[in-house]
Amino acid sequence: MNQDQVKAALLGIEEAPLDFELIFSGKKSKKVNGLYKSETREIIIHNRNFSDENLLLYTAIHEYAHHLHACARGGTLSSRTHTAEFWAILHRLLEKAEAKNIYKNVFDRSPELTQLTELIQKKYLYENGSLVKELGKQLLRASELCSAIGGRFEDYLDRVLRIPRVAAHMSMKMYQYDLDPAVGSDNMRFLAGIKNDERRTAAESALKAGKSPDTVKVGVRPQPPAEEPRDRLEKEKARLERTIASLSKRLKEVEAELTEL
């Protein structure tokens, strides 16, 4: 595939609100396979890193996710680019690309990997989740017994069991909410932190349906109202003016100190 074909493939997955350039560097890089420059809206692919088109496409989709993330933020990105929002965008693009046969999901093509995946899910993720949930049940009983003898449950956690209070309370919530161990203990902790019953049930269903954790986390968050480009620029202008004023003040102080030396 050449760079025009790759760009066409990306647009075939999902249209972008702002145009972008896709450039093959013609180089090999040991550091990165590709990068996105938000200032110039350029996706650069180090195409000599790849002998497999599917892997090249994955990198292109990854960088395209950065572009779409920037578009959603008015054309700019913060210094921290790999946020949950970014991963949710990337996973959405990959799902759409697989559905359109633009990108191939290779994880189900190896019988050995499929068998290993089933083992990990059933033996380790499910059993670990079940153990943590069962721990929550026993801790609730321990809390009742502590109250019955006039002891502080938190002190029991700190000095007898010697386990973090947050972890203990999370496992108790996992049991109280009757979370499905099939999603794994890490996802159960995330679900246990959702107080709203409806949103927690929806998040659990999404995880069980195969959505990635970041996609689910972004989906259950209350979404802030969309900011108008002018409002965003006005805020940025105000921030820059404050920074310039602060730096100008400090510059005068340094100049005064230099004069006195």
Buried (B, 14 or more C-beta within 10 A) or exposed (E): BEBEEBBEBBBEBBEBEEEBEBBBBEEEBEEEBBBBBBEEBBBBBBBEBBEEBEEBBBBBBBBBBBBBBBBBBBBEBEEEBEBBBBBBBBBBBBBBBEEEEBBEEEEEEEEEEEEEEEEEEEEEBBEBBBEBBBBBBEBBEBBEEBEEEEBEBEEBBBEEEEBEEEBBBBBBBBBEBEBBBBBBBEBBBBBBEBEEEEBBEBBBEBBEEEBBBBBBBBBBEEEEEEEEEEEBBEEEEEEEEEEEEEEEEEEEEEEEEEEEE
